[in-house]
Amino acid sequence: MCRSIKPLRTTTGPATDDEVLAAALQFVRKVSGFRAPSKANEEAFNAAVGDITAATGRLLRALPPKKEVPVRD
């Protein structure tokens, strides 16, 4: 659905707060259809970004670290 959202759970370490926020913003933009909300929709838009940022952070903290899969010869 959101092709420009990159995976945040990688083997190179935890996602930064900025990466989590950017993914949440992209998701809300895609779902709402707004690149930038109007004044009338701004509060709901920003609340959704905050909720999704928080939920994503909780999810990533709850998952075990991703391990590299060894390459077989």
Secondary structure, DSSP 8 states (H G I E B T S, - for coil): --TT---S-BTTB---HHHHHHHHHHHHHHHH--SS--HHHHHHHHHHHHHHHHHHHHHHHHS----------
